[in-house]
């Protein structure tokens, strides 16, 4: 069972700290590429500006289409096992996608990867927000949300400059490996969100009364 925030002191509880820390690494990874992704496409895939637009559209169309159905599914299933599973799966998927850019050579490769990235985000983001909302400390709600926003802003700003330097001096393939490395760290941090530091597999197979129901018509 995910650790509850029954500690009403002034300190940020463990679940929120881990969620924020995970986002620090994830947004640092994303920020390494976001400002120069268009340059990668023009130099390595296709020297047409329209490819950049189509790639961005593939990401957002997939994310928009899938976000609401996945969110509704998470709301319907009892307990937090579904949110926890979707959050980790989506984050890990986001982490490994950059590795496939190293072997991409055609525009449709980019379109496909962008679509998968949109799906990964629609899995991870709603689940992350649900768990964050469920475990936020009621007396410092504004502080904990601002902690998330400020942290993400700082790492995104710093990684934008760092990513450009790495791509310029070492190449995009090295940059993609580094992005995946930090993304995987983000996913592993999320595995620490469990009670009493139990083994992750023990957490996922909780007692029957506390386990999300098995439904053959859903992802479970």
N, C-alpha and C positions, 0 to 999 in steps of 0.2 A: 504494500500500500504506500502511495506517495506520502512523504512526510507532511503532516499538517502543521499549520501555523498557529498553534494554541499558545504560543509564547507572545504575550502582549507587551513586551518591553519595547524600548525605543530602537532596538537593533533589527536589521533586516534578517528575516528568517532564511534558513539554509536553502529551501526550494527556490526562493526568489533570487538568492545570490548565484545559485547554479544556472538558473535560466538566463540571468543577465550576463554571467561569464561566458556562457555558450554563445550568446549573441555577439559578444565582443569579438570572439575568434571568427564567427561566421561572417560578420559584416566586414571584418578586416580582410578576410579572404575575398569576398565579393568586391570590395573596394579596390583591390589590386588590379582588377580587370575592367570594371565598369567604364571608367573614363576613356580607355584605349581599345575597347572591344571593336569599335568601328575601324580602327587602324589595322587590327589583326585581320579583319575580313577583307579590307581593300588590298593589303599586302600579300596575304596568303591564300585567299579563297577566290575572290572575284573582284576585279577593279570596277565595280558598278555600285553606285550609291544606293540603288533600289534594293540590293541584297540586304543592306543594313536595315532598311525599313521593313522588309518582309520578315527578317529574323526577329526583330523586336515585336512585330505583330504576332508571330507564331507563339512567342512566350506569353504575351498578355491575353491573347484569345484563349489559349489553353488554361491559363490560370483563372480567368474570369468564368469560363464555362464550368470548371471543376470545383471552384471554391465553395459555392453554395451547396451542391449535393454532398460534398464531403463534410461540410460543417453541419448539415442537417443529420447526416449519419452519426457524427460524433455526439450530437445532442440526444439522439434517440437511444444510444447504447448506454446502459447503466455503468457507473463507475468511471475510473480514469485510465483504465488499462488501454482503451482504444486511443485516447488522446496521446498517452505516453508512447504507444507503438507507432502511431502515425507521425508524431513529432520526430522520433529517432529515425524512422525509415526515410522520411522526407529530407531530413538534414543530411543523412548519409548519402542519399541519392544526389543531393546538390553538391556534396563534396567530391564525388567521383566523376561527375559529368565533365569537368574541365580536362580530365585526362584524355577523353575522347576527342577533344579539339586538336590534340597533337597528331591525330591520324586523319583528320578531316581534310578533304581536298575539293569538295563540291558544295555548291550552295545548299543543296537539299540535305547534306549532312548537318549543316548549321541549323537549318529549319527544324530538323528532327530533334536535335539536341536542345534547341530552344523550347520546343514543345514539351519535351520531357522535363526540362527545368521548370517550366510553368506548372506542370503536374506536381513536381516535388515541392514547390512552394505552396501550392494549394493544399498539400498534405500537412506540411510542417507548420505553417504560419497560424492557421486557425487553432490547431491543437496547442501550440505554444501559448497563444493568447488565452485559451480556456484555462489551462493549468495556471498561468500567471494570475488570472482573475480569481480563480478559486483559492489561491494561497497567498494573495497579497495581504499585507498587514493593514488592518482597517484603520489604525490610527496614523499611519504614514503613507497613505495611498499616493498622494501627490509626489512625495519624495521618491518612492520606489519607481513610479513611472518616469519621473524626471531623471533618475539614475540610469534607467534604460536608455532614454533619449539622448542624454548627454554623452554617455559612454559610446553609444553607436555613432554619434556625430564625430567624436574625437578619433575613433579608430578608422572611420570611413575617410576622413580628411587626411589622416597620415598615410593610410594605405594607398590612396590615389597617387600621391607623389612617389611612394616607394615602388609601386607597380610599374609606373612609367620608366623609372630608372632601371629596374630589373629587365624589362622587355627590351630596352634600348641597348643595354650592355651585354646581357646574357641570352636574349632571345625569348620568344613567346613560349616555347616548349618548357623551358626551365620555370617560367612564370606559372604555367598551368600546373606543374608538379607542386610548386610551393602553395598555390591556391588550394589544391586538394589536401595537402598536408594540414593546413590550418582548418579546413572544413571538417576533416576527420577528427581533429582535436575537439571541435565544437560538438560533434555527435557523441564522442566519448564522455564529455563532461555531462551530457544529459543522462547518461546511464547511471550517474551517481545520485539521481533523484529517486531515492528509495529509502524505506524506513530501516533504521538501525544497521545500515551498510550491509544488508543481506546480499547474497549472490543474486545477480540480475535474473537468473533463471528461476530462482525461488520467488522473486517478485512477480514475474510474469505468470506463474502458476499459483496464484493466491488461493486461499480457502474458497470453497464453493459459494459461500454466502457473500463474499466480497469480490467475486470474479465477474467480469462482464459476460453476458450470456452468449452462447454459441448460436450463430445464425448462419445457415448455409446460403442465404440469399444476400449476404453482405461480404465484406472483406474478411470476416472472422469465420 
